[in-house]
Amino acid sequence: MIQHPLAGVGAAMITPFTADGRVDYEALARMVDHVIEGGVDYIVALGTTAETPTLYMPERAVIAMFITNQIAGRVPLVMGCGGNSTSEVLDQLREFDLRGADAILSVTPYYNKPSQEGLYQHFKTVAEHSPLPVILYNIPGRSGVNMTPETTLRLARELPNVIGIKEASGDIEQMQRILDRRPEGFLVLSGDDGMAIDLMRRGGDGVISVAANAFPERFMSCVGHAKAGDFDRADAEYAALDEAVQALFAEGNPTGVKCALSVMGKIGPTMRLPLVPGSEKLRARFEELIARYDLR
């Protein structure tokens, strides 16, 4: 595992909303404190879990500044800056106040399904304009295109400020091919909570986690054992979280984690359309799991 401030666990921060759909900044402040006090290594703002596609650009800018101020230097911050238009991503890099961030996380362009050369040229352009190091984000289930290990490694070797990848392809062999050939210092992070320990067993560097919003201390304990090389103990501790983590994704993300957090009394369940709150069945499932495994 690479020794780096952005190795370990990054909490993929949610965006709480009030009952009438506005950003709930009081709840957001509590959530930032909650994950930091739970021991996460860093915070990721304005990613998929933040419902970023439903946030207006001025809201994103305010949230970025608010989270930076709330962190107050306690942990590193990675800022989501992505989209399916390269020029729009460059606009975000110009308009966001990135002075408190340590890196950006930039997703593969979604819907328009670029070729591997298109992905390379997109990220090359982003990296050349970014004032911060860039972590690539490959999530074919949402973007409709898979960035191959060859394209990832080409970017890693040719662009010094491309420092890592959040790999959410769900393909452990694809991740292994990156691990086997990555340049020195290039971070390989899991985009799936359930694959984090397995990836770290193979030499990966951690996870950008949804579960860390809801169960930061317990999740950090599992990953802590993995960081120390005690994978048997990491697996044993994760077994008690496995059902809850699976439930987080049963009705999609961030529907599940917001449902769990609302059951725990930390936020309200409100989401912005086209996403809707978790079902009563899912709420009952979390009530049962949180009580059974003492996750509150």
Backbone as CSV, one residue per row, in Angstrom:
resi,resn,N_x,N_y,N_z,CA_x,CA_y,CA_z,C_x,C_y,C_z
1,MET,0.849,-1.201,0.000,0.000,0.000,0.000,0.882,1.248,0.000
2,ILE,0.560,2.186,-0.874,1.320,3.434,-0.972,1.053,4.307,0.249
3,GLN,2.115,4.887,0.802,1.954,5.846,1.891,1.650,7.223,1.282
4,HIS,0.417,7.643,1.409,-0.031,8.886,0.770,-1.227,9.407,1.559
5,PRO,-1.386,10.734,1.684,-2.538,11.276,2.430,-3.888,10.841,1.881
6,LEU,-3.943,10.457,0.588,-5.214,10.054,-0.011,-5.307,8.538,-0.178
7,ALA,-4.470,7.797,0.519,-4.663,6.354,0.668,-5.569,6.129,1.880
8,GLY,-6.076,4.911,2.028,-6.974,4.633,3.145,-8.421,4.826,2.756
9,VAL,-9.180,5.496,3.606,-10.621,5.652,3.385,-10.978,7.118,3.172
10,GLY,-11.566,7.395,2.014,-12.167,8.697,1.755,-13.673,8.570,1.822
11,ALA,-14.314,9.420,2.597,-15.780,9.392,2.713,-16.391,10.164,1.553
12,ALA,-17.192,9.464,0.739,-17.893,10.096,-0.379,-19.111,10.827,0.189
13,MET,-18.981,12.116,0.424,-19.950,12.869,1.214,-21.310,13.013,0.523
14,ILE,-22.364,12.785,1.306,-23.720,13.025,0.822,-24.030,14.522,0.829
15,THR,-25.148,14.904,0.208,-25.705,16.252,0.333,-27.072,16.138,1.003
16,PRO,-27.187,16.486,2.285,-28.509,16.456,2.926,-29.395,17.584,2.396
17,PHE,-30.693,17.319,2.308,-31.665,18.327,1.898,-32.719,18.505,2.986
18,THR,-33.263,19.701,3.064,-34.403,19.951,3.938,-35.646,19.328,3.308
19,ALA,-36.741,19.302,4.065,-37.970,18.673,3.571,-38.472,19.345,2.298
20,ASP,-38.169,20.636,2.104,-38.620,21.331,0.895,-37.557,21.338,-0.205
21,GLY,-36.487,20.545,-0.037,-35.543,20.320,-1.121,-34.350,21.238,-1.191
22,ARG,-34.202,22.119,-0.210,-33.008,22.977,-0.191,-31.842,22.242,0.458
23,VAL,-30.617,22.683,0.155,-29.447,22.085,0.803,-29.517,22.367,2.295
24,ASP,-29.382,21.327,3.105,-29.451,21.451,4.562,-28.018,21.590,5.088
25,TYR,-27.575,22.839,5.227,-26.186,23.076,5.603,-25.906,22.696,7.055
26,GLU,-26.894,22.802,7.932,-26.682,22.368,9.316,-26.403,20.871,9.358
27,ALA,-27.198,20.092,8.626,-26.980,18.649,8.583,-25.667,18.316,7.889
28,LEU,-25.311,19.082,6.858,-24.046,18.840,6.157,-22.868,19.066,7.106
29,ALA,-22.943,20.110,7.923,-21.883,20.360,8.905,-21.773,19.196,9.885
30,ARG,-22.918,18.688,10.354,-22.896,17.542,11.277,-22.280,16.317,10.612
31,MET,-22.597,16.113,9.337,-22.069,14.945,8.631,-20.547,15.039,8.447
32,VAL,-20.054,16.220,8.119,-18.603,16.396,8.000,-17.928,16.058,9.323
33,ASP,-18.466,16.577,10.412,-17.890,16.287,11.724,-18.008,14.796,12.061
34,HIS,-19.146,14.203,11.706,-19.408,12.787,11.998,-18.362,11.884,11.350
35,VAL,-18.046,12.110,10.083,-17.090,11.218,9.414,-15.661,11.498,9.878
36,ILE,-15.341,12.764,10.163,-13.993,13.070,10.671,-13.803,12.443,12.050
37,GLU,-14.799,12.601,12.910,-14.713,12.005,14.247,-14.696,10.482,14.168
38,GLY,-15.286,9.919,13.092,-15.250,8.477,12.884,-13.918,7.969,12.373
39,GLY,-12.996,8.888,12.049,-11.634,8.496,11.730,-11.273,8.403,10.266
40,VAL,-12.135,8.896,9.342,-11.803,8.757,7.926,-10.521,9.511,7.605
41,ASP,-9.837,9.040,6.575,-8.564,9.647,6.207,-8.741,10.941,5.427
42,TYR,-9.816,11.046,4.669,-10.083,12.263,3.908,-11.551,12.268,3.485
43,ILE,-11.989,13.387,2.919,-13.371,13.566,2.471,-13.373,13.841,0.973
44,VAL,-14.364,13.254,0.293,-14.592,13.520,-1.129,-15.920,14.244,-1.271
45,ALA,-15.883,15.447,-1.796,-17.084,16.270,-1.950,-17.537,16.276,-3.404
46,LEU,-18.832,16.400,-3.611,-19.416,16.596,-4.937,-19.128,15.438,-5.890
47,GLY,-19.203,14.211,-5.349,-19.137,13.030,-6.191,-20.529,12.501,-6.473
48,THR,-20.626,11.258,-6.923,-21.909,10.637,-7.223,-22.824,10.635,-6.014
49,THR,-22.264,10.306,-4.848,-23.054,10.160,-3.625,-23.653,11.485,-3.173
50,ALA,-23.106,12.592,-3.656,-23.613,13.915,-3.291,-24.807,14.354,-4.136
51,GLU,-25.319,13.466,-5.007,-26.405,13.842,-5.937,-26.004,15.043,-6.783
52,THR,-24.737,15.101,-7.134,-24.210,16.266,-7.839,-24.944,16.589,-9.142
53,PRO,-25.408,15.592,-9.927,-26.124,15.962,-11.149,-27.392,16.790,-10.919
54,THR,-27.952,16.741,-9.695,-29.164,17.516,-9.407,-28.851,18.860,-8.751
55,LEU,-27.585,19.136,-8.532,-27.201,20.405,-7.914,-26.903,21.443,-8.990
56,TYR,-27.458,22.641,-8.816,-27.129,23.730,-9.727,-25.665,24.115,-9.528
57,MET,-25.052,24.676,-10.574,-23.645,25.036,-10.472,-23.368,26.005,-9.314
58,PRO,-24.209,27.043,-9.080,-23.945,27.905,-7.913,-24.034,27.139,-6.593
59,GLU,-24.948,26.147,-6.497,-25.023,25.331,-5.287,-23.738,24.540,-5.094
60,ARG,-23.225,23.990,-6.166,-21.990,23.210,-6.063,-20.853,24.080,-5.532
61,ALA,-20.759,25.293,-6.042,-19.692,26.190,-5.600,-19.814,26.517,-4.121
62,VAL,-21.044,26.754,-3.655,-21.263,27.061,-2.232,-20.958,25.842,-1.370
63,ILE,-21.416,24.665,-1.798,-21.156,23.436,-1.040,-19.646,23.181,-0.945
64,ALA,-18.941,23.399,-2.044,-17.496,23.210,-2.033,-16.840,24.108,-0.990
65,MET,-17.225,25.368,-0.962,-16.664,26.312,-0.009,-17.077,25.956,1.422
66,PHE,-18.356,25.540,1.603,-18.865,25.212,2.926,-18.116,24.009,3.509
67,ILE,-17.951,22.955,2.719,-17.264,21.763,3.215,-15.806,22.080,3.522
68,THR,-15.165,22.865,2.672,-13.779,23.270,2.934,-13.670,23.968,4.283
69,ASN,-14.588,24.902,4.536,-14.556,25.653,5.795,-14.865,24.760,6.988
70,GLN,-15.801,23.822,6.811,-16.178,22.949,7.919,-15.054,21.968,8.265
71,ILE,-14.343,21.489,7.259,-13.198,20.605,7.510,-12.116,21.355,8.282
72,ALA,-11.893,22.597,7.918,-10.937,23.475,8.621,-9.560,22.817,8.758
73,GLY,-9.148,22.131,7.699,-7.807,21.567,7.686,-7.624,20.294,8.473
74,ARG,-8.707,19.726,9.011,-8.555,18.524,9.852,-8.183,17.285,9.051
75,VAL,-8.708,17.163,7.842,-8.363,16.046,6.952,-8.238,16.597,5.540
76,PRO,-7.567,15.874,4.647,-7.515,16.320,3.253,-8.896,16.291,2.598
77,LEU,-9.018,17.033,1.508,-10.277,17.140,0.766,-10.028,16.901,-0.713
78,VAL,-10.860,16.030,-1.294,-10.868,15.808,-2.746,-12.180,16.367,-3.278
79,MET,-12.112,17.166,-4.330,-13.291,17.822,-4.873,-13.691,17.192,-6.206
80,GLY,-14.952,16.801,-6.310,-15.450,16.276,-7.563,-15.563,17.358,-8.623
81,CYS,-14.919,17.147,-9.743,-15.002,18.065,-10.886,-15.078,17.200,-12.146
82,GLY,-16.286,16.884,-12.563,-16.437,16.005,-13.712,-17.664,16.343,-14.518
83,GLY,-17.796,15.700,-15.658,-18.952,15.923,-16.507,-18.740,15.264,-17.857
84,ASN,-19.763,15.349,-18.712,-19.630,14.720,-20.026,-19.297,15.724,-21.121
85,SER,-18.964,16.947,-20.718,-18.454,17.959,-21.643,-17.124,18.450,-21.098
86,THR,-16.078,18.260,-21.861,-14.752,18.652,-21.393,-14.701,20.138,-21.066
87,SER,-15.305,20.962,-21.896,-15.268,22.402,-21.655,-16.011,22.767,-20.365
88,GLU,-17.082,22.021,-20.028,-17.802,22.285,-18.779,-16.938,21.935,-17.570
89,VAL,-16.166,20.866,-17.684,-15.260,20.518,-16.591,-14.217,21.618,-16.401
90,LEU,-13.723,22.169,-17.495,-12.766,23.275,-17.386,-13.416,24.494,-16.745
91,ASP,-14.706,24.727,-17.035,-15.437,25.814,-16.374,-15.476,25.599,-14.863
92,GLN,-15.736,24.344,-14.440,-15.760,24.052,-13.007,-14.404,24.337,-12.368
93,LEU,-13.338,23.960,-13.045,-11.999,24.204,-12.510,-11.736,25.697,-12.335
94,ARG,-12.312,26.507,-13.224,-12.132,27.959,-13.117,-13.034,28.566,-12.045
95,GLU,-14.267,28.046,-11.904,-15.269,28.714,-11.070,-15.252,28.264,-9.610
96,PHE,-14.871,27.012,-9.349,-14.831,26.545,-7.964,-13.639,27.159,-7.242
97,ASP,-13.831,27.440,-5.958,-12.726,27.856,-5.107,-12.052,26.574,-4.608
98,LEU,-10.942,26.233,-5.206,-10.257,24.978,-4.904,-9.082,25.155,-3.942
99,ARG,-9.001,26.319,-3.319,-7.813,26.603,-2.507,-7.692,25.680,-1.295
100,GLY,-8.822,25.141,-0.803,-8.749,24.250,0.349,-8.705,22.785,-0.009
101,ALA,-8.682,22.466,-1.301,-8.712,21.066,-1.737,-7.302,20.564,-2.019
102,ASP,-7.154,19.243,-1.955,-5.858,18.608,-2.177,-5.769,17.910,-3.526
103,ALA,-6.927,17.603,-4.132,-6.974,16.938,-5.435,-8.389,17.068,-5.963
104,ILE,-8.569,16.752,-7.255,-9.915,16.643,-7.802,-10.167,15.188,-8.191
105,LEU,-11.436,14.814,-8.178,-11.884,13.505,-8.659,-12.719,13.761,-9.898
106,SER,-12.335,13.150,-11.022,-13.008,13.456,-12.283,-13.477,12.170,-12.957
107,VAL,-14.789,12.099,-13.190,-15.417,10.878,-13.681,-15.302,10.758,-15.201
108,THR,-15.298,9.512,-15.676,-15.357,9.296,-17.118,-16.633,9.929,-17.674
109,PRO,-16.540,10.650,-18.795,-17.732,11.299,-19.365,-18.845,10.289,-19.622
110,TYR,-20.037,10.645,-19.160,-21.177,9.728,-19.210,-22.088,10.042,-20.397
111,TYR,-22.839,9.071,-20.809,-23.879,9.124,-21.838,-23.331,9.197,-23.258
112,ASN,-22.359,10.072,-23.517,-21.891,10.177,-24.908,-20.872,9.103,-25.294
113,LYS,-20.445,8.256,-24.373,-19.678,7.050,-24.651,-18.477,7.296,-25.568
114,PRO,-17.493,8.054,-25.125,-16.314,8.296,-25.959,-15.482,7.031,-26.135
115,SER,-14.664,7.033,-27.171,-13.701,5.957,-27.395,-12.582,6.066,-26.360
116,GLN,-11.679,5.072,-26.349,-10.534,5.144,-25.446,-9.656,6.354,-25.761
117,GLU,-9.520,6.683,-27.042,-8.751,7.887,-27.399,-9.473,9.133,-26.919
118,GLY,-10.801,9.133,-27.018,-11.570,10.266,-26.510,-11.413,10.429,-25.004
119,LEU,-11.430,9.314,-24.276,-11.211,9.370,-22.826,-9.825,9.911,-22.518
120,TYR,-8.832,9.425,-23.267,-7.471,9.919,-23.049,-7.388,11.425,-23.283
121,GLN,-7.929,11.911,-24.398,-7.842,13.337,-24.718,-8.629,14.185,-23.708
122,HIS,-9.777,13.655,-23.242,-10.563,14.371,-22.231,-9.736,14.564,-20.960
123,PHE,-9.210,13.474,-20.431,-8.482,13.574,-19.166,-7.145,14.290,-19.330
124,LYS,-6.529,14.173,-20.487,-5.306,14.936,-20.749,-5.594,16.426,-20.675
125,THR,-6.704,16.854,-21.287,-7.080,18.268,-21.258,-7.400,18.721,-19.833
126,VAL,-8.155,17.900,-19.100,-8.488,18.243,-17.710,-7.215,18.355,-16.876
127,ALA,-6.329,17.371,-17.009,-5.105,17.372,-16.208,-4.227,18.578,-16.528
128,GLU,-4.175,18.970,-17.802,-3.334,20.106,-18.189,-3.881,21.424,-17.664
129,HIS,-5.192,21.466,-17.360,-5.797,22.705,-16.867,-6.038,22.690,-15.359
130,SER,-5.897,21.549,-14.726,-6.210,21.460,-13.298,-5.081,22.046,-12.457
131,PRO,-5.425,22.910,-11.487,-4.397,23.419,-10.575,-4.027,22.412,-9.493
132,LEU,-4.765,21.277,-9.451,-4.572,20.271,-8.413,-4.311,18.903,-9.049
133,PRO,-3.744,17.973,-8.286,-3.630,16.603,-8.774,-4.994,16.028,-9.121
134,VAL,-5.013,15.089,-10.051,-6.254,14.513,-10.576,-6.322,13.027,-10.219
135,ILE,-7.468,12.621,-9.647,-7.785,11.211,-9.476,-8.856,10.871,-10.503
136,LEU,-8.575,9.913,-11.350,-9.541,9.455,-12.348,-10.632,8.643,-11.658
137,TYR,-11.813,8.605,-12.273,-12.942,7.855,-11.689,-13.600,7.052,-12.795
138,ASN,-13.401,5.734,-12.749,-13.964,4.843,-13.762,-15.172,4.121,-13.184
139,ILE,-16.364,4.397,-13.710,-17.583,3.765,-13.206,-18.508,3.459,-14.379
140,PRO,-18.202,2.401,-15.122,-18.956,2.107,-16.344,-20.444,1.860,-16.119
141,GLY,-20.824,1.379,-14.941,-22.244,1.140,-14.681,-23.066,2.401,-14.705
142,ARG,-22.455,3.543,-14.434,-23.162,4.829,-14.471,-22.837,5.637,-15.716
143,SER,-21.607,5.512,-16.201,-21.199,6.374,-17.314,-21.455,5.741,-18.680
144,GLY,-21.599,4.412,-18.723,-21.852,3.743,-19.992,-20.610,3.430,-20.785
145,VAL,-19.424,3.726,-20.214,-18.172,3.426,-20.908,-17.143,2.984,-19.882
146,ASN,-16.368,1.957,-20.233,-15.319,1.468,-19.347,-13.969,1.966,-19.835
147,MET,-13.216,2.592,-18.939,-11.861,2.999,-19.284,-10.938,1.807,-19.047
148,THR,-10.259,1.366,-20.071,-9.438,0.176,-19.983,-8.183,0.439,-19.151
149,PRO,-7.574,-0.617,-18.612,-6.306,-0.433,-17.907,-5.244,0.241,-18.779
150,GLU,-5.246,-0.057,-20.069,-4.247,0.544,-20.955,-4.396,2.069,-21.016
151,THR,-5.648,2.554,-21.079,-5.868,4.003,-21.100,-5.509,4.623,-19.761
152,THR,-5.902,3.966,-18.664,-5.549,4.458,-17.332,-4.040,4.572,-17.184
153,LEU,-3.319,3.542,-17.579,-1.871,3.537,-17.429,-1.195,4.543,-18.355
154,ARG,-1.762,4.734,-19.527,-1.227,5.761,-20.444,-1.315,7.142,-19.797
155,LEU,-2.456,7.430,-19.195,-2.624,8.711,-18.506,-1.675,8.816,-17.318
156,ALA,-1.569,7.722,-16.552,-0.720,7.732,-15.361,0.747,7.974,-15.713
157,ARG,1.192,7.412,-16.818,2.601,7.528,-17.196,2.934,8.856,-17.858
158,GLU,1.961,9.410,-18.599,2.266,10.593,-19.403,1.931,11.907,-18.711
159,LEU,1.093,11.876,-17.681,0.639,13.121,-17.044,0.998,13.084,-15.563
160,PRO,1.998,13.834,-15.147,2.503,13.745,-13.774,1.468,14.064,-12.699
161,ASN,0.481,14.905,-13.022,-0.491,15.240,-11.974,-1.716,14.334,-11.978
162,VAL,-1.723,13.271,-12.791,-2.728,12.217,-12.652,-2.162,11.223,-11.638
163,ILE,-2.696,11.241,-10.415,-2.036,10.559,-9.300,-2.731,9.266,-8.880
164,GLY,-3.904,8.968,-9.445,-4.582,7.755,-9.016,-5.883,7.547,-9.747
165,ILE,-6.539,6.436,-9.407,-7.841,6.128,-9.989,-8.751,5.539,-8.927
166,LYS,-9.995,5.979,-8.944,-11.070,5.314,-8.213,-11.692,4.332,-9.195
167,GLU,-11.476,3.044,-8.950,-11.918,2.003,-9.883,-13.231,1.397,-9.380
168,ALA,-14.311,1.654,-10.104,-15.628,1.127,-9.738,-16.200,0.297,-10.884
169,SER,-15.303,-0.393,-11.596,-15.765,-1.257,-12.684,-16.372,-2.544,-12.150
170,GLY,-16.039,-2.894,-10.903,-16.479,-4.167,-10.349,-15.682,-5.341,-10.853
171,ASP,-14.639,-5.087,-11.618,-13.829,-6.135,-12.243,-12.471,-6.178,-11.549
172,ILE,-12.305,-7.120,-10.621,-11.071,-7.162,-9.841,-9.865,-7.483,-10.711
173,GLU,-10.055,-8.230,-11.787,-8.927,-8.534,-12.669,-8.488,-7.295,-13.442
174,GLN,-9.435,-6.429,-13.796,-9.064,-5.162,-14.428,-8.230,-4.322,-13.463
175,MET,-8.657,-4.284,-12.199,-7.902,-3.540,-11.191,-6.508,-4.134,-11.014
176,GLN,-6.424,-5.467,-11.061,-5.129,-6.132,-10.909,-4.183,-5.752,-12.039
177,ARG,-4.695,-5.623,-13.244,-3.834,-5.247,-14.366,-3.260,-3.842,-14.172
178,ILE,-4.032,-2.966,-13.568,-3.509,-1.623,-13.260,-2.457,-1.721,-12.163
179,LEU,-2.746,-2.497,-11.106,-1.797,-2.656,-10.009,-0.467,-3.222,-10.498
180,ASP,-0.533,-4.168,-11.406,0.680,-4.847,-11.872,1.592,-3.933,-12.672
181,ARG,1.032,-2.913,-13.315,1.825,-2.107,-14.263,1.837,-0.621,-13.928
182,ARG,1.297,-0.241,-12.797,1.209,1.190,-12.480,2.584,1.793,-12.220
183,PRO,2.754,3.073,-12.551,4.011,3.740,-12.203,4.098,3.938,-10.689
184,GLU,5.280,4.144,-10.210,5.501,4.307,-8.774,4.666,5.473,-8.231
185,GLY,3.962,5.226,-7.123,3.196,6.267,-6.460,1.782,6.439,-6.949
186,PHE,1.360,5.693,-7.981,0.016,5.842,-8.541,-0.977,5.080,-7.669
187,LEU,-1.975,5.789,-7.142,-2.961,5.216,-6.226,-4.024,4.425,-6.981
188,VAL,-4.363,3.257,-6.469,-5.493,2.485,-6.987,-6.475,2.302,-5.840
189,LEU,-7.628,2.957,-5.957,-8.637,3.002,-4.902,-9.897,2.298,-5.368
190,SER,-10.497,1.528,-4.486,-11.759,0.869,-4.819,-12.896,1.882,-4.821
191,GLY,-13.789,1.731,-5.786,-15.016,2.523,-5.795,-16.193,1.760,-5.227
192,ASP,-15.934,0.555,-4.743,-16.976,-0.311,-4.178,-16.557,-0.721,-2.774
193,ASP,-17.397,-0.416,-1.782,-17.069,-0.772,-0.400,-16.793,-2.263,-0.260
194,GLY,-17.612,-3.088,-0.896,-17.499,-4.524,-0.735,-16.251,-5.133,-1.339
195,MET,-15.546,-4.385,-2.191,-14.331,-4.899,-2.822,-13.067,-4.313,-2.213
196,ALA,-13.209,-3.439,-1.227,-12.060,-2.697,-0.719,-10.998,-3.605,-0.131
197,ILE,-11.405,-4.532,0.727,-10.414,-5.383,1.390,-9.723,-6.294,0.387
198,ASP,-10.487,-6.850,-0.557,-9.883,-7.707,-1.574,-8.880,-6.937,-2.419
199,LEU,-9.224,-5.709,-2.789,-8.289,-4.896,-3.577,-7.032,-4.604,-2.772
200,MET,-7.195,-4.282,-1.486,-6.031,-3.983,-0.652,-5.169,-5.231,-0.456
201,ARG,-5.789,-6.378,-0.376,-5.036,-7.637,-0.280,-4.131,-7.815,-1.501
202,ARG,-4.562,-7.306,-2.635,-3.786,-7.425,-3.877,-2.797,-6.274,-4.059
203,GLY,-2.764,-5.345,-3.112,-1.824,-4.235,-3.196,-2.465,-2.886,-3.416
204,GLY,-3.807,-2.825,-3.445,-4.499,-1.553,-3.609,-4.346,-0.649,-2.400
205,ASP,-4.790,0.585,-2.547,-4.447,1.632,-1.588,-5.614,2.145,-0.753
206,GLY,-6.801,1.535,-0.892,-7.917,1.979,-0.079,-9.201,2.061,-0.868
207,VAL,-10.088,2.938,-0.428,-11.442,2.987,-0.973,-12.011,4.384,-0.799
208,ILE,-12.764,4.828,-1.790,-13.627,6.006,-1.621,-15.006,5.447,-1.322
209,SER,-15.487,5.678,-0.100,-16.517,4.857,0.515,-17.837,5.589,0.731
210,VAL,-18.925,4.888,0.396,-20.267,5.335,0.753,-20.568,4.964,2.204
211,ALA,-20.177,3.734,2.580,-20.470,3.232,3.925,-19.862,4.094,5.013
212,ALA,-18.754,4.782,4.720,-18.101,5.613,5.724,-18.976,6.784,6.166
213,ASN,-19.987,7.145,5.387,-20.951,8.145,5.844,-21.738,7.637,7.041
214,ALA,-22.175,6.374,6.954,-23.102,5.834,7.940,-22.403,5.151,9.108
215,PHE,-21.341,4.393,8.810,-20.682,3.593,9.844,-19.179,3.854,9.843
216,PRO,-18.754,5.096,10.025,-17.333,5.391,9.808,-16.394,4.636,10.739
217,GLU,-16.700,4.568,12.021,-15.769,3.917,12.939,-15.629,2.431,12.629
218,ARG,-16.758,1.758,12.380,-16.712,0.325,12.120,-16.016,0.038,10.787
219,PHE,-16.311,0.850,9.780,-15.685,0.633,8.479,-14.182,0.931,8.553
220,MET,-13.818,1.989,9.275,-12.405,2.327,9.424,-11.649,1.226,10.143
221,SER,-12.294,0.571,11.094,-11.643,-0.523,11.807,-11.300,-1.662,10.850
222,CYS,-12.243,-2.016,9.977,-11.984,-3.072,8.990,-10.802,-2.711,8.106
223,VAL,-10.823,-1.499,7.564,-9.766,-1.079,6.645,-8.445,-0.915,7.392
224,GLY,-8.520,-0.502,8.647,-7.303,-0.378,9.444,-6.567,-1.703,9.571
225,HIS,-7.312,-2.776,9.776,-6.679,-4.097,9.836,-6.074,-4.465,8.484
226,ALA,-6.760,-4.105,7.394,-6.223,-4.382,6.064,-4.939,-3.586,5.818
227,LYS,-4.931,-2.328,6.249,-3.728,-1.505,6.092,-2.547,-2.115,6.841
228,ALA,-2.848,-2.756,7.976,-1.794,-3.383,8.784,-1.415,-4.763,8.271
229,GLY,-2.099,-5.228,7.213,-1.790,-6.537,6.653,-2.489,-7.700,7.312
230,ASP,-3.401,-7.411,8.269,-4.141,-8.469,8.961,-5.478,-8.670,8.252
231,PHE,-5.436,-9.350,7.123,-6.625,-9.468,6.284,-7.648,-10.440,6.864
232,ASP,-7.204,-11.417,7.629,-8.158,-12.320,8.271,-9.036,-11.549,9.258
233,ARG,-8.411,-10.695,10.038,-9.194,-9.900,11.001,-10.061,-8.874,10.283
234,ALA,-9.536,-8.288,9.196,-10.335,-7.343,8.408,-11.585,-8.026,7.864
235,ASP,-11.409,-9.231,7.325,-12.555,-9.986,6.799,-13.552,-10.314,7.899
236,ALA,-13.043,-10.706,9.061,-13.926,-11.085,10.162,-14.762,-9.899,10.632
237,GLU,-14.132,-8.728,10.742,-14.882,-7.543,11.176,-15.853,-7.078,10.096
238,TYR,-15.427,-7.215,8.836,-16.310,-6.772,7.757,-17.551,-7.649,7.665
239,ALA,-17.454,-8.905,8.087,-18.604,-9.816,8.022,-19.811,-9.248,8.761
240,ALA,-19.562,-8.511,9.846,-20.661,-7.920,10.605,-21.256,-6.701,9.911
241,LEU,-20.526,-6.150,8.941,-21.017,-4.988,8.187,-21.606,-5.371,6.836
242,ASP,-21.329,-6.588,6.393,-21.624,-6.968,5.015,-23.093,-6.785,4.653
243,GLU,-24.002,-7.227,5.496,-25.426,-7.104,5.186,-25.844,-5.637,5.114
244,ALA,-25.314,-4.826,6.023,-25.667,-3.402,6.026,-25.115,-2.709,4.785
245,VAL,-23.897,-3.048,4.391,-23.315,-2.450,3.184,-24.117,-2.854,1.957
246,GLN,-24.497,-4.124,1.877,-25.328,-4.549,0.749,-26.650,-3.792,0.717
247,ALA,-27.230,-3.548,1.889,-28.496,-2.812,1.954,-28.338,-1.368,1.478
248,LEU,-27.140,-0.803,1.664,-26.908,0.569,1.207,-27.139,0.720,-0.291
249,PHE,-26.958,-0.382,-1.043,-27.048,-0.311,-2.496,-28.263,-1.050,-3.050
250,ALA,-29.120,-1.560,-2.163,-30.265,-2.358,-2.610,-31.234,-1.548,-3.466
251,GLU,-31.380,-0.255,-3.191,-32.262,0.610,-3.972,-31.482,1.749,-4.618
252,GLY,-30.178,1.542,-4.786,-29.350,2.536,-5.456,-28.666,3.468,-4.471
253,ASN,-27.642,4.126,-4.976,-26.866,5.087,-4.195,-27.095,6.494,-4.748
254,PRO,-27.370,7.490,-3.850,-27.285,7.458,-2.389,-28.603,7.184,-1.666
255,THR,-29.593,6.600,-2.335,-30.867,6.310,-1.672,-30.640,5.520,-0.390
256,GLY,-29.818,4.458,-0.474,-29.622,3.595,0.675,-28.936,4.278,1.836
257,VAL,-27.840,4.998,1.562,-27.108,5.605,2.670,-27.919,6.719,3.313
258,LYS,-28.711,7.454,2.518,-29.567,8.478,3.123,-30.667,7.837,3.966
259,CYS,-31.175,6.706,3.518,-32.173,5.988,4.299,-31.575,5.549,5.629
260,ALA,-30.389,4.952,5.595,-29.737,4.504,6.823,-29.483,5.664,7.771
261,LEU,-28.977,6.775,7.234,-28.675,7.934,8.076,-29.938,8.557,8.658
262,SER,-31.034,8.504,7.919,-32.290,9.033,8.466,-32.815,8.125,9.574
263,VAL,-32.665,6.803,9.415,-33.034,5.879,10.491,-32.192,6.158,11.740
264,MET,-30.939,6.528,11.544,-30.039,6.825,12.660,-30.256,8.225,13.232
265,GLY,-31.142,9.016,12.591,-31.466,10.344,13.102,-30.451,11.413,12.767
266,LYS,-29.600,11.175,11.784,-28.551,12.141,11.464,-28.955,13.139,10.388
267,ILE,-29.839,12.731,9.475,-30.317,13.614,8.408,-31.770,13.261,8.116
268,GLY,-32.422,14.095,7.297,-33.725,13.732,6.768,-33.566,12.868,5.532
269,PRO,-34.631,12.207,5.081,-34.522,11.278,3.956,-34.671,11.918,2.583
270,THR,-34.863,13.248,2.526,-35.214,13.912,1.269,-34.134,13.741,0.205
271,MET,-34.590,13.486,-1.020,-33.724,13.419,-2.178,-34.326,14.284,-3.274
272,ARG,-33.542,14.558,-4.285,-34.048,15.327,-5.420,-34.384,14.373,-6.561
273,LEU,-35.536,14.613,-7.164,-35.926,13.821,-8.328,-34.864,13.935,-9.423
274,PRO,-34.606,12.822,-10.122,-35.445,11.631,-10.228,-35.238,10.580,-9.137
275,LEU,-34.370,10.843,-8.158,-34.214,9.896,-7.058,-35.308,10.126,-6.024
276,VAL,-35.728,9.062,-5.373,-36.772,9.134,-4.342,-36.258,8.447,-3.085
277,PRO,-36.844,8.775,-1.923,-36.370,8.168,-0.675,-36.539,6.657,-0.667
278,GLY,-35.777,6.014,0.219,-35.866,4.579,0.373,-37.259,4.130,0.774
279,SER,-37.610,2.919,0.388,-38.934,2.367,0.674,-39.079,2.042,2.163
280,GLU,-40.307,1.814,2.569,-40.547,1.396,3.951,-39.866,0.064,4.236
281,LYS,-39.828,-0.794,3.247,-39.135,-2.078,3.407,-37.656,-1.863,3.695
282,LEU,-37.036,-0.921,2.978,-35.617,-0.656,3.200,-35.402,-0.029,4.574
283,ARG,-36.274,0.891,4.979,-36.163,1.489,6.317,-36.244,0.405,7.392
284,ALA,-37.188,-0.495,7.243,-37.330,-1.569,8.229,-36.076,-2.443,8.253
285,ARG,-35.490,-2.673,7.079,-34.274,-3.470,6.990,-33.139,-2.798,7.753
286,PHE,-32.985,-1.483,7.580,-31.923,-0.775,8.294,-32.196,-0.737,9.798
287,GLU,-33.423,-0.539,10.190,-33.739,-0.550,11.623,-33.317,-1.875,12.253
288,GLU,-33.580,-2.966,11.527,-33.232,-4.297,12.041,-31.718,-4.495,12.078
289,LEU,-31.025,-4.124,10.992,-29.583,-4.347,10.924,-28.825,-3.443,11.894
290,ILE,-29.238,-2.195,11.993,-28.553,-1.254,12.898,-28.674,-1.723,14.343
291,ALA,-29.846,-2.229,14.700,-30.028,-2.759,16.055,-29.250,-4.057,16.260
292,ARG,-29.306,-4.976,15.297,-28.667,-6.275,15.467,-27.148,-6.168,15.595
293,TYR,-26.557,-5.296,14.785,-25.085,-5.182,14.778,-24.579,-3.959,15.548
294,ASP,-25.477,-3.285,16.271,-25.097,-2.129,17.094,-24.340,-1.092,16.269
295,LEU,-24.954,-0.682,15.153,-24.306,0.243,14.228,-24.614,1.709,14.495
296,ARG,-25.520,1.972,15.422,-25.911,3.355,15.658,-24.797,4.172,16.297
